[in-house]
Amino acid sequence: MNVQHVKGAADKVTGRIKEFAGRVTGNKKLETKGKVDQLKGAVHNAVGDARDAGKEAIDSVKNAPGRR
């Protein structure tokens, strides 16, 4: 887990709260902002996943048998 995953989780939670508050109050703008925040959270998670995969690939090459 890296910083991108933490940002993603925070954005998703914030987005859910905004979306719910907007839906309850009838504020479509706030509801939409909540959905956008959730999307930002998903993007942060995807970036975090890509970074993790890249790091794992680099580590596997560095630790490959026969590599000195």
N, CA, C and O atoms as a Tripos MOL2 file, in Angstrom:
@<TRIPOS>MOLECULE
protein
  272   271    68     0     0
PROTEIN
NO_CHARGES

@<TRIPOS>ATOM
      1 N           0.8560   -1.1810    0.0000 N.3       1 MET1
      2 CA          0.0000    0.0000    0.0000 C.3       1 MET1
      3 C           0.8940    1.2340    0.0000 C.2       1 MET1
      4 O           1.8590    1.3180    0.7600 O.2       1 MET1
      5 N           0.5630    2.1740   -0.8520 N.am      2 ASN2
      6 CA          1.3570    3.3970   -0.9350 C.3       2 ASN2
      7 C           0.4600    4.6240   -0.7840 C.2       2 ASN2
      8 O          -0.7370    4.5050   -0.5230 O.2       2 ASN2
      9 N           1.0500    5.7890   -0.9490 N.am      3 VAL3
     10 CA          0.3320    7.0480   -0.7600 C.3       3 VAL3
     11 C          -0.8750    7.1460   -1.6840 C.2       3 VAL3
     12 O          -1.9150    7.6690   -1.2840 O.2       3 VAL3
     13 N          -0.7530    6.6560   -2.9020 N.am      4 GLN4
     14 CA         -1.8650    6.7350   -3.8490 C.3       4 GLN4
     15 C          -3.0730    5.9410   -3.3500 C.2       4 GLN4
     16 O          -4.2150    6.3650   -3.5260 O.2       4 GLN4
     17 N          -2.8200    4.7990   -2.7350 N.am      5 HIS5
     18 CA         -3.9250    4.0040   -2.2010 C.3       5 HIS5
     19 C          -4.6170    4.7340   -1.0440 C.2       5 HIS5
     20 O          -5.8410    4.6870   -0.9230 O.2       5 HIS5
     21 N          -3.8460    5.3980   -0.2100 N.am      6 VAL6
     22 CA         -4.4230    6.1510    0.9060 C.3       6 VAL6
     23 C          -5.2610    7.3140    0.3830 C.2       6 VAL6
     24 O          -6.3740    7.5470    0.8520 O.2       6 VAL6
     25 N          -4.7150    8.0450   -0.5970 N.am      7 LYS7
     26 CA         -5.4770    9.1460   -1.1950 C.3       7 LYS7
     27 C          -6.7550    8.6320   -1.8430 C.2       7 LYS7
     28 O          -7.8080    9.2630   -1.7470 O.2       7 LYS7
     29 N          -6.6550    7.4920   -2.4990 N.am      8 GLY8
     30 CA         -7.8170    6.9060   -3.1460 C.3       8 GLY8
     31 C          -8.9100    6.5590   -2.1540 C.2       8 GLY8
     32 O         -10.0860    6.8410   -2.3880 O.2       8 GLY8
     33 N          -8.5210    5.9490   -1.0500 N.am      9 ALA9
     34 CA         -9.5030    5.5870   -0.0270 C.3       9 ALA9
     35 C         -10.1500    6.8360    0.5630 C.2       9 ALA9
     36 O         -11.3620    6.8690    0.7750 O.2       9 ALA9
     37 N          -9.3520    7.8520    0.8230 N.am     10 ALA10
     38 CA         -9.8860    9.0920    1.3940 C.3      10 ALA10
     39 C         -10.8610    9.7600    0.4240 C.2      10 ALA10
     40 O         -11.9250   10.2270    0.8310 O.2      10 ALA10
     41 N         -10.4980    9.8040   -0.8530 N.am     11 ASP11
     42 CA        -11.3810   10.4200   -1.8500 C.3      11 ASP11
     43 C         -12.6980    9.6470   -1.9810 C.2      11 ASP11
     44 O         -13.7650   10.2440   -2.1230 O.2      11 ASP11
     45 N         -12.6100    8.3250   -1.9300 N.am     12 LYS12
     46 CA        -13.8280    7.5190   -2.0520 C.3      12 LYS12
     47 C         -14.7650    7.7610   -0.8750 C.2      12 LYS12
     48 O         -15.9730    7.9020   -1.0640 O.2      12 LYS12
     49 N         -14.2190    7.8100    0.3390 N.am     13 VAL13
     50 CA        -15.0580    8.0430    1.5120 C.3      13 VAL13
     51 C         -15.6830    9.4320    1.4570 C.2      13 VAL13
     52 O         -16.8800    9.5960    1.6920 O.2      13 VAL13
     53 N         -14.8600   10.4280    1.1450 N.am     14 THR14
     54 CA        -15.3590   11.8000    1.0310 C.3      14 THR14
     55 C         -16.4410   11.8830   -0.0350 C.2      14 THR14
     56 O         -17.4630   12.5430    0.1560 O.2      14 THR14
     57 N         -16.2170   11.2200   -1.1400 N.am     15 GLY15
     58 CA        -17.1900   11.2270   -2.2290 C.3      15 GLY15
     59 C         -18.5050   10.5930   -1.8400 C.2      15 GLY15
     60 O         -19.5730   11.0980   -2.1880 O.2      15 GLY15
     61 N         -18.4320    9.4770   -1.1140 N.am     16 ARG16
     62 CA        -19.6750    8.8240   -0.6850 C.3      16 ARG16
     63 C         -20.4780    9.7290    0.2380 C.2      16 ARG16
     64 O         -21.7020    9.8140    0.1400 O.2      16 ARG16
     65 N         -19.7610   10.4080    1.1440 N.am     17 ILE17
     66 CA        -20.4440   11.3210    2.0730 C.3      17 ILE17
     67 C         -21.1060   12.4650    1.3150 C.2      17 ILE17
     68 O         -22.2650   12.7950    1.5660 O.2      17 ILE17
     69 N         -20.3660   13.0700    0.3850 N.am     18 LYS18
     70 CA        -20.9260   14.1780   -0.4020 C.3      18 LYS18
     71 C         -22.1140   13.7180   -1.2320 C.2      18 LYS18
     72 O         -23.1380   14.3980   -1.2990 O.2      18 LYS18
     73 N         -21.9680   12.5600   -1.8620 N.am     19 GLU19
     74 CA        -23.0580   12.0600   -2.6990 C.3      19 GLU19
     75 C         -24.3020   11.8170   -1.8510 C.2      19 GLU19
     76 O         -25.4050   12.1950   -2.2460 O.2      19 GLU19
     77 N         -24.1320   11.1920   -0.6960 N.am     20 PHE20
     78 CA        -25.2660   10.9240    0.1890 C.3      20 PHE20
     79 C         -25.9040   12.2290    0.6610 C.2      20 PHE20
     80 O         -27.1250   12.3790    0.6310 O.2      20 PHE20
     81 N         -25.0660   13.1730    1.0980 N.am     21 ALA21
     82 CA        -25.5890   14.4570    1.5800 C.3      21 ALA21
     83 C         -26.3430   15.1770    0.4650 C.2      21 ALA21
     84 O         -27.3990   15.7630    0.7040 O.2      21 ALA21
     85 N         -25.8090   15.1340   -0.7320 N.am     22 GLY22
     86 CA        -26.4810   15.7650   -1.8650 C.3      22 GLY22
     87 C         -27.8020   15.1130   -2.1840 C.2      22 GLY22
     88 O         -28.7790   15.7900   -2.5050 O.2      22 GLY22
     89 N         -27.8320   13.7890   -2.0950 N.am     23 ARG23
     90 CA        -29.0760   13.0630   -2.3880 C.3      23 ARG23
     91 C         -30.1370   13.3700   -1.3240 C.2      23 ARG23
     92 O         -31.3070   13.5780   -1.6460 O.2      23 ARG23
     93 N         -29.7160   13.3960   -0.0600 N.am     24 VAL24
     94 CA        -30.6670   13.6410    1.0330 C.3      24 VAL24
     95 C         -31.2320   15.0610    0.9700 C.2      24 VAL24
     96 O         -32.4210   15.2720    1.2070 O.2      24 VAL24
     97 N         -30.3750   16.0280    0.6500 N.am     25 THR25
     98 CA        -30.8170   17.4250    0.6250 C.3      25 THR25
     99 C         -31.3890   17.8490   -0.7180 C.2      25 THR25
    100 O         -31.9350   18.9450   -0.8410 O.2      25 THR25
    101 N         -31.2690   16.9990   -1.7150 N.am     26 GLY26
    102 CA        -31.7550   17.3560   -3.0470 C.3      26 GLY26
    103 C         -30.7970   18.2590   -3.8040 C.2      26 GLY26
    104 O         -31.1820   18.8810   -4.7950 O.2      26 GLY26
    105 N         -29.5460   18.3380   -3.3440 N.am     27 ASN27
    106 CA        -28.5260   19.1840   -3.9630 C.3      27 ASN27
    107 C         -27.7880   18.3640   -5.0190 C.2      27 ASN27
    108 O         -26.8520   17.6300   -4.7040 O.2      27 ASN27
    109 N         -28.2150   18.4940   -6.2630 N.am     28 LYS28
    110 CA        -27.6200   17.7110   -7.3540 C.3      28 LYS28
    111 C         -26.1380   18.0390   -7.5570 C.2      28 LYS28
    112 O         -25.3470   17.1630   -7.9070 O.2      28 LYS28
    113 N         -25.7690   19.2990   -7.3360 N.am     29 LYS29
    114 CA        -24.3700   19.7040   -7.5170 C.3      29 LYS29
    115 C         -23.4770   18.9760   -6.5120 C.2      29 LYS29
    116 O         -22.4180   18.4730   -6.8860 O.2      29 LYS29
    117 N         -23.8810   18.9140   -5.2590 N.am     30 LEU30
    118 CA        -23.1040   18.2220   -4.2350 C.3      30 LEU30
    119 C         -23.0650   16.7200   -4.5150 C.2      30 LEU30
    120 O         -22.0360   16.0720   -4.3230 O.2      30 LEU30
    121 N         -24.1760   16.1830   -4.9630 N.am     31 GLU31
    122 CA        -24.2320   14.7630   -5.3120 C.3      31 GLU31
    123 C         -23.2480   14.4460   -6.4400 C.2      31 GLU31
    124 O         -22.5480   13.4350   -6.3970 O.2      31 GLU31
    125 N         -23.2040   15.3120   -7.4380 N.am     32 THR32
    126 CA        -22.2800   15.1270   -8.5580 C.3      32 THR32
    127 C         -20.8340   15.2520   -8.1070 C.2      32 THR32
    128 O         -19.9770   14.4770   -8.5340 O.2      32 THR32
    129 N         -20.5580   16.2330   -7.2370 N.am     33 LYS33
    130 CA        -19.2000   16.3790   -6.7080 C.3      33 LYS33
    131 C         -18.7760   15.1130   -5.9700 C.2      33 LYS33
    132 O         -17.6180   14.7020   -6.0520 O.2      33 LYS33
    133 N         -19.6970   14.5050   -5.2620 N.am     34 GLY34
    134 CA        -19.3930   13.2600   -4.5610 C.3      34 GLY34
    135 C         -19.0320   12.1480   -5.5230 C.2      34 GLY34
    136 O         -18.1050   11.3790   -5.2710 O.2      34 GLY34
    137 N         -19.7570   12.0610   -6.6180 N.am     35 LYS35
    138 CA        -19.4570   11.0370   -7.6250 C.3      35 LYS35
    139 C         -18.0960   11.2900   -8.2630 C.2      35 LYS35
    140 O         -17.3540   10.3490   -8.5450 O.2      35 LYS35
    141 N         -17.7690   12.5620   -8.4910 N.am     36 VAL36
    142 CA        -16.4660   12.9110   -9.0680 C.3      36 VAL36
    143 C         -15.3460   12.5440   -8.0940 C.2      36 VAL36
    144 O         -14.3160   12.0100   -8.5070 O.2      36 VAL36
    145 N         -15.5390   12.8250   -6.8110 N.am     37 ASP37
    146 CA        -14.5340   12.4670   -5.8100 C.3      37 ASP37
    147 C         -14.3150   10.9550   -5.7660 C.2      37 ASP37
    148 O         -13.1830   10.4900   -5.6230 O.2      37 ASP37
    149 N         -15.3960   10.1940   -5.8880 N.am     38 GLN38
    150 CA        -15.2490    8.7380   -5.9010 C.3      38 GLN38
    151 C         -14.4670    8.2730   -7.1240 C.2      38 GLN38
    152 O         -13.6730    7.3360   -7.0430 O.2      38 GLN38
    153 N         -14.6920    8.9230   -8.2390 N.am     39 LEU39
    154 CA        -13.9400    8.5960   -9.4510 C.3      39 LEU39
    155 C         -12.4640    8.9320   -9.2720 C.2      39 LEU39
    156 O         -11.5910    8.1690   -9.6850 O.2      39 LEU39
    157 N         -12.1890   10.0840   -8.6510 N.am     40 LYS40
    158 CA        -10.7940   10.4410   -8.3570 C.3      40 LYS40
    159 C         -10.1460    9.3850   -7.4710 C.2      40 LYS40
    160 O          -8.9810    9.0370   -7.6600 O.2      40 LYS40
    161 N         -10.8970    8.8820   -6.5140 N.am     41 GLY41
    162 CA        -10.3830    7.8290   -5.6430 C.3      41 GLY41
    163 C         -10.0270    6.5780   -6.4140 C.2      41 GLY41
    164 O          -9.0050    5.9430   -6.1520 O.2      41 GLY41
    165 N         -10.8740    6.2260   -7.3650 N.am     42 ALA42
    166 CA        -10.6040    5.0540   -8.1930 C.3      42 ALA42
    167 C          -9.3480    5.2560   -9.0350 C.2      42 ALA42
    168 O          -8.5690    4.3230   -9.2330 O.2      42 ALA42
    169 N          -9.1570    6.4700   -9.5280 N.am     43 VAL43
    170 CA         -7.9550    6.7740  -10.3220 C.3      43 VAL43
    171 C          -6.7080    6.6770   -9.4470 C.2      43 VAL43
    172 O          -5.7000    6.1040   -9.8590 O.2      43 VAL43
    173 N          -6.7750    7.2370   -8.2400 N.am     44 HIS44
    174 CA         -5.6340    7.1370   -7.3220 C.3      44 HIS44
    175 C          -5.2950    5.6730   -7.0520 C.2      44 HIS44
    176 O          -4.1220    5.3000   -7.0290 O.2      44 HIS44
    177 N          -6.3210    4.8430   -6.8470 N.am     45 ASN45
    178 CA         -6.0740    3.4240   -6.6060 C.3      45 ASN45
    179 C          -5.4250    2.7540   -7.8110 C.2      45 ASN45
    180 O          -4.5270    1.9280   -7.6530 O.2      45 ASN45
    181 N          -5.8730    3.1040   -9.0050 N.am     46 ALA46
    182 CA         -5.2950    2.5190  -10.2160 C.3      46 ALA46
    183 C          -3.8330    2.9230  -10.3610 C.2      46 ALA46
    184 O          -2.9920    2.1040  -10.7340 O.2      46 ALA46
    185 N          -3.5300    4.1830  -10.0690 N.am     47 VAL47
    186 CA         -2.1370    4.6450  -10.1270 C.3      47 VAL47
    187 C          -1.3070    3.8970   -9.0880 C.2      47 VAL47
    188 O          -0.1830    3.4780   -9.3680 O.2      47 VAL47
    189 N          -1.8540    3.7340   -7.9070 N.am     48 GLY48
    190 CA         -1.1490    2.9920   -6.8570 C.3      48 GLY48
    191 C          -0.8950    1.5500   -7.2570 C.2      48 GLY48
    192 O           0.1840    1.0130   -7.0090 O.2      48 GLY48
    193 N          -1.8860    0.9220   -7.8750 N.am     49 ASP49
    194 CA         -1.7220   -0.4550   -8.3470 C.3      49 ASP49
    195 C          -0.6340   -0.5400   -9.4110 C.2      49 ASP49
    196 O           0.1760   -1.4670   -9.4060 O.2      49 ASP49
    197 N          -0.6190    0.4260  -10.3190 N.am     50 ALA50
    198 CA          0.3930    0.4300  -11.3830 C.3      50 ALA50
    199 C           1.7930    0.6090  -10.7950 C.2      50 ALA50
    200 O           2.7420   -0.0500  -11.2180 O.2      50 ALA50
    201 N           1.9080    1.5000   -9.8250 N.am     51 ARG51
    202 CA          3.2100    1.7010   -9.1820 C.3      51 ARG51
    203 C           3.6660    0.4400   -8.4690 C.2      51 ARG51
    204 O           4.8370    0.0660   -8.5460 O.2      51 ARG51
    205 N           2.7420   -0.2180   -7.7750 N.am     52 ASP52
    206 CA          3.0850   -1.4600   -7.0840 C.3      52 ASP52
    207 C           3.5480   -2.5180   -8.0780 C.2      52 ASP52
    208 O           4.5380   -3.2100   -7.8390 O.2      52 ASP52
    209 N           2.8320   -2.6420   -9.1920 N.am     53 ALA53
    210 CA          3.1890   -3.6340  -10.2060 C.3      53 ALA53
    211 C           4.5540   -3.3220  -10.8020 C.2      53 ALA53
    212 O           5.3560   -4.2280  -11.0290 O.2      53 ALA53
    213 N           4.8200   -2.0510  -11.0560 N.am     54 GLY54
    214 CA          6.1260   -1.6660  -11.5970 C.3      54 GLY54
    215 C           7.2450   -1.9630  -10.6210 C.2      54 GLY54
    216 O           8.3050   -2.4510  -11.0130 O.2      54 GLY54
    217 N           7.0130   -1.6720   -9.3570 N.am     55 LYS55
    218 CA          8.0270   -1.9390   -8.3360 C.3      55 LYS55
    219 C           8.2830   -3.4370   -8.2220 C.2      55 LYS55
    220 O           9.4320   -3.8650   -8.1110 O.2      55 LYS55
    221 N           7.2130   -4.2390   -8.2480 N.am     56 GLU56
    222 CA          7.3650   -5.6870   -8.1800 C.3      56 GLU56
    223 C           8.1440   -6.2140   -9.3830 C.2      56 GLU56
    224 O           8.9770   -7.1090   -9.2380 O.2      56 GLU56
    225 N           7.8790   -5.6670  -10.5690 N.am     57 ALA57
    226 CA          8.5900   -6.1010  -11.7710 C.3      57 ALA57
    227 C          10.0720   -5.7650  -11.6700 C.2      57 ALA57
    228 O          10.9230   -6.5830  -12.0180 O.2      57 ALA57
    229 N          10.3760   -4.5750  -11.1990 N.am     58 ILE58
    230 CA         11.7760   -4.1680  -11.0400 C.3      58 ILE58
    231 C          12.4680   -5.0460  -10.0180 C.2      58 ILE58
    232 O          13.5970   -5.4870  -10.2340 O.2      58 ILE58
    233 N          11.7890   -5.3040   -8.8970 N.am     59 ASP59
    234 CA         12.3720   -6.1490   -7.8550 C.3      59 ASP59
    235 C          12.6170   -7.5660   -8.3550 C.2      59 ASP59
    236 O          13.6340   -8.1680   -8.0120 O.2      59 ASP59
    237 N          11.7070   -8.1110   -9.1580 N.am     60 SER60
    238 CA         11.8900   -9.4680   -9.6540 C.3      60 SER60
    239 C          13.0680   -9.5500  -10.6210 C.2      60 SER60
    240 O          13.7580  -10.5690  -10.6710 O.2      60 SER60
    241 N          13.3030   -8.4880  -11.3880 N.am     61 VAL61
    242 CA         14.4560   -8.4750  -12.2940 C.3      61 VAL61
    243 C          15.7460   -8.3580  -11.4830 C.2      61 VAL61
    244 O          16.7380   -9.0260  -11.7760 O.2      61 VAL61
    245 N          15.7200   -7.5070  -10.4690 N.am     62 LYS62
    246 CA         16.9080   -7.3450   -9.6260 C.3      62 LYS62
    247 C          17.2710   -8.6250   -8.9000 C.2      62 LYS62
    248 O          18.4500   -8.9120   -8.6910 O.2      62 LYS62
    249 N          16.2720   -9.3910   -8.5190 N.am     63 ASN63
    250 CA         16.5030  -10.6160   -7.7370 C.3      63 ASN63
    251 C          16.4720  -11.8760   -8.5840 C.2      63 ASN63
    252 O          16.3650  -12.9790   -8.0480 O.2      63 ASN63
    253 N          16.5630  -11.7300   -9.8860 N.am     64 ALA64
    254 CA         16.5060  -12.8950  -10.7790 C.3      64 ALA64
    255 C          17.7310  -13.7770  -10.5610 C.2      64 ALA64
    256 O          18.8270  -13.2740  -10.3130 O.2      64 ALA64
    257 N          17.5450  -15.1010  -10.6540 N.am     65 PRO65
    258 CA         18.6880  -16.0050  -10.5140 C.3      65 PRO65
    259 C          19.7400  -15.7320  -11.6030 C.2      65 PRO65
    260 O          19.4000  -15.4790  -12.7590 O.2      65 PRO65
    261 N          20.9790  -15.7880  -11.2240 N.am     66 GLY66
    262 CA         22.0560  -15.5580  -12.1780 C.3      66 GLY66
    263 C          22.4170  -14.0980  -12.3320 C.2      66 GLY66
    264 O          23.3750  -13.7690  -13.0310 O.2      66 GLY66
    265 N          21.6860  -13.2350  -11.7060 N.am     67 ARG67
    266 CA         21.9910  -11.7910  -11.7750 C.3      67 ARG67
    267 C          22.9950  -11.4700  -10.6920 C.2      67 ARG67
    268 O          22.8070  -11.8290   -9.5290 O.2      67 ARG67
    269 N          24.0530  -10.7990  -11.0740 N.am     68 ARG68
    270 CA         25.0940  -10.4840  -10.0880 C.3      68 ARG68
    271 C          25.1680   -9.0300   -9.8330 C.2      68 ARG68
    272 O          25.9880   -8.5840   -9.0310 O.2      68 ARG68
@<TRIPOS>BOND
     1     1     2 1
     2     2     3 1
     3     3     4 2
     4     3     5 am
     5     5     6 1
     6     6     7 1
     7     7     8 2
     8     7     9 am
     9     9    10 1
    10    10    11 1
    11    11    12 2
    12    11    13 am
    13    13    14 1
    14    14    15 1
    15    15    16 2
    16    15    17 am
    17    17    18 1
    18    18    19 1
    19    19    20 2
    20    19    21 am
    21    21    22 1
    22    22    23 1
    23    23    24 2
    24    23    25 am
    25    25    26 1
    26    26    27 1
    27    27    28 2
    28    27    29 am
    29    29    30 1
    30    30    31 1
    31    31    32 2
    32    31    33 am
    33    33    34 1
    34    34    35 1
    35    35    36 2
    36    35    37 am
    37    37    38 1
    38    38    39 1
    39    39    40 2
    40    39    41 am
    41    41    42 1
    42    42    43 1
    43    43    44 2
    44    43    45 am
    45    45    46 1
    46    46    47 1
    47    47    48 2
    48    47    49 am
    49    49    50 1
    50    50    51 1
    51    51    52 2
    52    51    53 am
    53    53    54 1
    54    54    55 1
    55    55    56 2
    56    55    57 am
    57    57    58 1
    58    58    59 1
    59    59    60 2
    60    59    61 am
    61    61    62 1
    62    62    63 1
    63    63    64 2
    64    63    65 am
    65    65    66 1
    66    66    67 1
    67    67    68 2
    68    67    69 am
    69    69    70 1
    70    70    71 1
    71    71    72 2
    72    71    73 am
    73    73    74 1
    74    74    75 1
    75    75    76 2
    76    75    77 am
    77    77    78 1
    78    78    79 1
    79    79    80 2
    80    79    81 am
    81    81    82 1
    82    82    83 1
    83    83    84 2
    84    83    85 am
    85    85    86 1
    86    86    87 1
    87    87    88 2
    88    87    89 am
    89    89    90 1
    90    90    91 1
    91    91    92 2
    92    91    93 am
    93    93    94 1
    94    94    95 1
    95    95    96 2
    96    95    97 am
    97    97    98 1
    98    98    99 1
    99    99   100 2
   100    99   101 am
   101   101   102 1
   102   102   103 1
   103   103   104 2
   104   103   105 am
   105   105   106 1
   106   106   107 1
   107   107   108 2
   108   107   109 am
   109   109   110 1
   110   110   111 1
   111   111   112 2
   112   111   113 am
   113   113   114 1
   114   114   115 1
   115   115   116 2
   116   115   117 am
   117   117   118 1
   118   118   119 1
   119   119   120 2
   120   119   121 am
   121   121   122 1
   122   122   123 1
   123   123   124 2
   124   123   125 am
   125   125   126 1
   126   126   127 1
   127   127   128 2
   128   127   129 am
   129   129   130 1
   130   130   131 1
   131   131   132 2
   132   131   133 am
   133   133   134 1
   134   134   135 1
   135   135   136 2
   136   135   137 am
   137   137   138 1
   138   138   139 1
   139   139   140 2
   140   139   141 am
   141   141   142 1
   142   142   143 1
   143   143   144 2
   144   143   145 am
   145   145   146 1
   146   146   147 1
   147   147   148 2
   148   147   149 am
   149   149   150 1
   150   150   151 1
   151   151   152 2
   152   151   153 am
   153   153   154 1
   154   154   155 1
   155   155   156 2
   156   155   157 am
   157   157   158 1
   158   158   159 1
   159   159   160 2
   160   159   161 am
   161   161   162 1
   162   162   163 1
   163   163   164 2
   164   163   165 am
   165   165   166 1
   166   166   167 1
   167   167   168 2
   168   167   169 am
   169   169   170 1
   170   170   171 1
   171   171   172 2
   172   171   173 am
   173   173   174 1
   174   174   175 1
   175   175   176 2
   176   175   177 am
   177   177   178 1
   178   178   179 1
   179   179   180 2
   180   179   181 am
   181   181   182 1
   182   182   183 1
   183   183   184 2
   184   183   185 am
   185   185   186 1
   186   186   187 1
   187   187   188 2
   188   187   189 am
   189   189   190 1
   190   190   191 1
   191   191   192 2
   192   191   193 am
   193   193   194 1
   194   194   195 1
   195   195   196 2
   196   195   197 am
   197   197   198 1
   198   198   199 1
   199   199   200 2
   200   199   201 am
   201   201   202 1
   202   202   203 1
   203   203   204 2
   204   203   205 am
   205   205   206 1
   206   206   207 1
   207   207   208 2
   208   207   209 am
   209   209   210 1
   210   210   211 1
   211   211   212 2
   212   211   213 am
   213   213   214 1
   214   214   215 1
   215   215   216 2
   216   215   217 am
   217   217   218 1
   218   218   219 1
   219   219   220 2
   220   219   221 am
   221   221   222 1
   222   222   223 1
   223   223   224 2
   224   223   225 am
   225   225   226 1
   226   226   227 1
   227   227   228 2
   228   227   229 am
   229   229   230 1
   230   230   231 1
   231   231   232 2
   232   231   233 am
   233   233   234 1
   234   234   235 1
   235   235   236 2
   236   235   237 am
   237   237   238 1
   238   238   239 1
   239   239   240 2
   240   239   241 am
   241   241   242 1
   242   242   243 1
   243   243   244 2
   244   243   245 am
   245   245   246 1
   246   246   247 1
   247   247   248 2
   248   247   249 am
   249   249   250 1
   250   250   251 1
   251   251   252 2
   252   251   253 am
   253   253   254 1
   254   254   255 1
   255   255   256 2
   256   255   257 am
   257   257   258 1
   258   258   259 1
   259   259   260 2
   260   259   261 am
   261   261   262 1
   262   262   263 1
   263   263   264 2
   264   263   265 am
   265   265   266 1
   266   266   267 1
   267   267   268 2
   268   267   269 am
   269   269   270 1
   270   270   271 1
   271   271   272 2
@<TRIPOS>SUBSTRUCTURE
     1 MET1         2 RESIDUE 1 A MET
     2 ASN2         6 RESIDUE 1 A ASN
     3 VAL3        10 RESIDUE 1 A VAL
     4 GLN4        14 RESIDUE 1 A GLN
     5 HIS5        18 RESIDUE 1 A HIS
     6 VAL6        22 RESIDUE 1 A VAL
     7 LYS7        26 RESIDUE 1 A LYS
     8 GLY8        30 RESIDUE 1 A GLY
     9 ALA9        34 RESIDUE 1 A ALA
    10 ALA10       38 RESIDUE 1 A ALA
    11 ASP11       42 RESIDUE 1 A ASP
    12 LYS12       46 RESIDUE 1 A LYS
    13 VAL13       50 RESIDUE 1 A VAL
    14 THR14       54 RESIDUE 1 A THR
    15 GLY15       58 RESIDUE 1 A GLY
    16 ARG16       62 RESIDUE 1 A ARG
    17 ILE17       66 RESIDUE 1 A ILE
    18 LYS18       70 RESIDUE 1 A LYS
    19 GLU19       74 RESIDUE 1 A GLU
    20 PHE20       78 RESIDUE 1 A PHE
    21 ALA21       82 RESIDUE 1 A ALA
    22 GLY22       86 RESIDUE 1 A GLY
    23 ARG23       90 RESIDUE 1 A ARG
    24 VAL24       94 RESIDUE 1 A VAL
    25 THR25       98 RESIDUE 1 A THR
    26 GLY26      102 RESIDUE 1 A GLY
    27 ASN27      106 RESIDUE 1 A ASN
    28 LYS28      110 RESIDUE 1 A LYS
    29 LYS29      114 RESIDUE 1 A LYS
    30 LEU30      118 RESIDUE 1 A LEU
    31 GLU31      122 RESIDUE 1 A GLU
    32 THR32      126 RESIDUE 1 A THR
    33 LYS33      130 RESIDUE 1 A LYS
    34 GLY34      134 RESIDUE 1 A GLY
    35 LYS35      138 RESIDUE 1 A LYS
    36 VAL36      142 RESIDUE 1 A VAL
    37 ASP37      146 RESIDUE 1 A ASP
    38 GLN38      150 RESIDUE 1 A GLN
    39 LEU39      154 RESIDUE 1 A LEU
    40 LYS40      158 RESIDUE 1 A LYS
    41 GLY41      162 RESIDUE 1 A GLY
    42 ALA42      166 RESIDUE 1 A ALA
    43 VAL43      170 RESIDUE 1 A VAL
    44 HIS44      174 RESIDUE 1 A HIS
    45 ASN45      178 RESIDUE 1 A ASN
    46 ALA46      182 RESIDUE 1 A ALA
    47 VAL47      186 RESIDUE 1 A VAL
    48 GLY48      190 RESIDUE 1 A GLY
    49 ASP49      194 RESIDUE 1 A ASP
    50 ALA50      198 RESIDUE 1 A ALA
    51 ARG51      202 RESIDUE 1 A ARG
    52 ASP52      206 RESIDUE 1 A ASP
    53 ALA53      210 RESIDUE 1 A ALA
    54 GLY54      214 RESIDUE 1 A GLY
    55 LYS55      218 RESIDUE 1 A LYS
    56 GLU56      222 RESIDUE 1 A GLU
    57 ALA57      226 RESIDUE 1 A ALA
    58 ILE58      230 RESIDUE 1 A ILE
    59 ASP59      234 RESIDUE 1 A ASP
    60 SER60      238 RESIDUE 1 A SER
    61 VAL61      242 RESIDUE 1 A VAL
    62 LYS62      246 RESIDUE 1 A LYS
    63 ASN63      250 RESIDUE 1 A ASN
    64 ALA64      254 RESIDUE 1 A ALA
    65 PRO65      258 RESIDUE 1 A PRO
    66 GLY66      262 RESIDUE 1 A GLY
    67 ARG67      266 RESIDUE 1 A ARG
    68 ARG68      270 RESIDUE 1 A ARG
